[in-house]
Amino acid sequence: MKVTPMLSERSGKALPNQLVITGDDGAEYFQSYKSIIVKKENGKVYLDEYYYNYSITTSRYRNQYLGCTTKELKDRIKSGEYTLTNLN
Protein backbone atom coordinates (compact mmCIF):
# COMPACT_ATOMS: atom_id res chain seq x y z
CA MET A 1 0.00 0.00 0.00
CA LYS A 2 1.25 3.48 -0.86
CA VAL A 3 -0.04 6.70 0.73
CA THR A 4 0.76 10.12 -0.74
CA PRO A 5 -0.60 13.53 0.14
CA MET A 6 -2.54 15.45 -2.48
CA LEU A 7 -0.79 18.58 -3.65
CA SER A 8 -2.31 22.02 -3.80
CA GLU A 9 -2.99 23.15 -7.37
CA ARG A 10 -1.95 26.67 -6.40
CA SER A 11 1.17 26.18 -4.30
CA GLY A 12 2.22 22.63 -5.11
CA LYS A 13 2.53 21.94 -1.38
CA ALA A 14 1.10 18.88 0.36
CA LEU A 15 -2.48 19.34 1.55
CA PRO A 16 -3.07 18.32 5.16
CA ASN A 17 -5.63 15.54 5.62
CA GLN A 18 -6.10 14.94 1.85
CA LEU A 19 -4.54 11.62 0.81
CA VAL A 20 -4.30 9.40 -2.24
CA ILE A 21 -3.92 5.73 -1.32
CA THR A 22 -2.90 3.06 -3.79
CA GLY A 23 -3.68 -0.47 -2.65
CA ASP A 24 -1.59 -3.52 -3.41
CA ASP A 25 -4.46 -4.70 -5.65
CA GLY A 26 -4.15 -1.56 -7.82
CA ALA A 27 -7.28 0.19 -6.52
CA GLU A 28 -6.81 3.88 -5.77
CA TYR A 29 -8.61 5.85 -3.08
CA PHE A 30 -9.04 9.51 -2.22
CA GLN A 31 -9.31 10.01 1.54
CA SER A 32 -10.32 13.30 3.19
CA TYR A 33 -9.54 13.34 6.89
CA LYS A 34 -10.62 9.87 8.11
CA SER A 35 -13.17 9.10 5.37
CA ILE A 36 -12.76 7.41 1.99
CA ILE A 37 -14.47 9.67 -0.54
CA VAL A 38 -13.59 8.04 -3.89
CA LYS A 39 -12.46 4.62 -5.00
CA LYS A 40 -11.13 3.97 -8.52
CA GLU A 41 -10.90 0.33 -9.52
CA ASN A 42 -10.76 -1.40 -12.91
CA GLY A 43 -11.69 1.82 -14.73
CA LYS A 44 -14.73 2.46 -12.54
CA VAL A 45 -15.32 5.28 -10.07
CA TYR A 46 -17.17 4.78 -6.79
CA LEU A 47 -18.18 7.61 -4.46
CA ASP A 48 -19.09 7.20 -0.82
CA GLU A 49 -22.82 7.90 -0.73
CA TYR A 50 -22.61 9.83 2.56
CA TYR A 51 -19.22 11.58 2.50
CA TYR A 52 -18.73 12.41 -1.20
CA ASN A 53 -20.51 15.76 -0.77
CA TYR A 54 -19.82 16.26 2.95
CA SER A 55 -18.33 19.77 2.89
CA ILE A 56 -17.07 22.50 0.60
CA THR A 57 -13.48 21.46 1.34
CA THR A 58 -14.15 17.79 0.62
CA SER A 59 -15.94 18.72 -2.62
CA ARG A 60 -13.10 20.99 -3.76
CA TYR A 61 -10.43 18.30 -3.32
CA ARG A 62 -12.70 15.51 -4.62
CA ASN A 63 -13.15 17.53 -7.80
CA GLN A 64 -9.42 18.14 -8.03
CA TYR A 65 -8.76 14.41 -7.62
CA LEU A 66 -11.35 13.45 -10.25
CA GLY A 67 -10.54 16.34 -12.60
CA CYS A 68 -14.14 17.52 -12.90
CA THR A 69 -16.57 20.17 -11.70
CA THR A 70 -19.46 19.53 -9.32
CA LYS A 71 -21.91 19.79 -12.23
CA GLU A 72 -19.93 17.22 -14.22
CA LEU A 73 -19.83 14.97 -11.15
CA LYS A 74 -23.62 15.15 -10.73
CA ASP A 75 -24.10 14.40 -14.44
CA ARG A 76 -21.79 11.38 -14.18
CA ILE A 77 -23.69 10.06 -11.15
CA LYS A 78 -27.01 10.54 -12.96
CA SER A 79 -25.74 8.76 -16.08
CA GLY A 80 -24.37 5.83 -14.05
CA GLU A 81 -20.75 6.55 -14.99
CA TYR A 82 -20.02 7.09 -11.27
CA THR A 83 -21.58 4.83 -8.63
CA LEU A 84 -22.67 5.87 -5.14
CA THR A 85 -21.92 3.20 -2.54
CA ASN A 86 -20.79 2.72 1.05
CA LEU A 87 -16.99 3.00 1.18
CA ASN A 88 -16.67 3.47 4.95
N, C-alpha and C positions, 0 to 999 in steps of 0.2 A: 504494500500500500504506500502511496506517495501523497503527501499533503503539501500544498503550496498556497501561499497567500495570493489573493487577487491583487492586482496592481491598479492604482488610481489612473484613470485615463488622462487626467490633468497633470499630475505630478510624477507619475511613474513609480510612486512609493507604494509599499505594501499597505493594504487596507486592513485595519484591525477587525477581527471577528468575521472576515469574509474569506472563505477558504474554498479551494478546488481540490477535491480528493479523487485520486485515481486508484481504483481497486486492482487487486492482482488479477481479477477476471476481465479487466479492460473497461469496466463500467466507470463512468465519471460522474461526480456529484458536485453540486454547488451547495455549500453550507453557509448559512448566515447565523452567527452566534451559535447556539446549540441545536439548530434545526436544519434538517436537509430540506432544501427548497426545490432542487432540480436533480433529476437523474437522467443521464444519457447512456443508453445501452443498445447496441446493435442497430444504430441509426434511428432509434426512437427516443422521444423526449417525454419524460414523466414529470409532472409538477405535483408537489404536495398539496392536496385539496384544501387544507386549512392554512398553511403557512405561506403559500406562493404569493399571496397578496396581503401579507400581514401588516406591512408598514411602508411608508414612502421610501425609507432607506433600503429595505429588503427589495422593493420593486425596482429601485434604481440599479442596484447591483445585479439583480436577476436579469434585467434587460441588458445590462452590459455583458454579462456572461453568455446570454443567448444571442446577442447581436440583433435585438429587435426592439420596437417600441411597445408600449402597453396596448395600443390598438392592434398592432400586428399579433401580439400574444393572444389577445381575446379572439381574434379572427382564427388563429391556429387552433385554439381550444374548441371553438364552435365547429370548425371543419373536421375535427378529429385528428388533426396532425399532431397535436399535443394532447396527452392524456392526464386527467386529474386522478390522483390515487393517494393512498396513505403511505407516505415514505418515512414516517416517524413512529 
